Amino acid sequence: MARLLMSCSAGIFLLLGTLHLVYTFIGPKLLPRDLSLRASMQAVSPVITGETTMWKAWVGFNASHSMGAMLFGLIYGYLAWSHGELLFGSVFLLALGFAMLAGFLVLGWLYWFRIPLAGITLALACYCASILIHRF
């Protein structure tokens, strides 16, 4: 049961990351409602460098954010099924995974909207439940 719950947690993150990556490059879901904002973002560079635009940074940050969630899902899902004893026996891996999910939960609470927040909350609940079930 612990492996299944860990895999559910990982699967939720893999799904959220994959959907976010698709939405980054396909369709209007991550485009600003105000088209003039997009035009401004395409014309303005961030203070740190003139080598990119705010629009390119926006797309790149969204894509890399997606890839991070996908990587978490793939690694923890793989470890849960193929190397469960390694995963559940490693305080480092369990703490790292918890910190990642808790960090996403805080970001979701502060900056995002209810659908990703609900998914992150469910993923964290499955993650914690998997550890508790494995330990007890």
N, C-alpha and C positions, 0 to 999 in steps of 0.2 A: 504494500500500500504506500509506503514511503517513496518508493521509486516512481510510482504512478502519480502521486501528488507533485513531486519535484518535476516530473515531465510535463504535467499540466501547467505548472508555473512557467516553465521554459517555453512551452508551446504558446501560451498567451503572449509572452514577450516576442516570440518569433512572429506570431500573427500581427501584433501591433506594429512591429518594425517593418514587416513586409508591406502592410497596408500603407504605412506612412511613406515608404519609399515609392510605391506606386503612385500615391497622391502627390508626391513631390514632382514627378515627371509627367504624369498623365492626368488630364482633367483639371477642373478649376478649383478643387477643394482647398488648396493651399495658396491660391491667388488672392491678393487683396480685393475687396469689394469695390474700392475706389481705384479706377484705372489710372488716375493721375498719380496715385501713390506708387504704383508699379513703374510708371515712366520716371518719376523722381528717383526711385531706387536704382533704376538702370543708368541714371545720369550722374549719380553722386557716389564718391568713394568714401570709405571710412577714414577716420583720422590716421589710423595706423599705417596706411599705404594707399598710394594712388594706382596700384597695379591691378586693382579689382574694383567692382562696384558693389554697392549694398545689395543689389539684386543677386549678383553672382554669389556673394557671401551667404545670402538667405537660402539660395538653392543648395549650396555646398553644405551649410550647417544642417539643413533638413535631411540631406542625403546621408551625411556622416552620422547624425543622430539615429537615423533609421538603421544604419549598418551596425551601430553599437548595440541596439536592442536585438537585432537579428543574431549578432555574434553571441550575446548572452544566452539567448534561447537555444542556439545550436550547441554551444559548449556545455551548458548545464543539462540540456536534454540528453546529449551524448554521454556525459559522465553519469547521469542517473541510471541509464540503461546498460551501458557497457562497463562502467567502472564505479558502480554504486558504493562499494566498500571504501574506495579511495575518496570519493566525494564526501560520504557521510562520516568518514574517519578523519577528515581534514578540517580542523578548526579554522585554518586560514581560508580554505575555499568556501566554507559555509559562511564565515564572517564577511568575506568579500562579496559573495552573492547577496547577502542580507543588506550590506551597505549600498550596493548598486540599486537594489529594489527600493530600499528606503529613500535613497537619493531621488530616484524617479518619482516616488510618491510625494515627496516634498515639492519637487518641481511641478508635478501635476496639480497639486493643491494650490500652489501660488500662481501658476502661469497658464495652465491649460484649461480644458473644459471637462465635463462630467464623463464622457465616454472613455477617453484614455485613463482618467482617474479611476473609474470603476474597474477597468481591466488591470491596472497596476495594483489596485487594492486586492483584487481577487488573486493575482499572481503572488503577491506578498503573503496572503493568507495561506495559499497552497504551499508555498515555500516553507513558512513557519510550521505548518501542520506536518509536512513531510519530516522535518527535523525532529519534532516532538514525537511523532509515531516511531521514528527510527530509534530514538534515545530511550523511549519507554515502551 
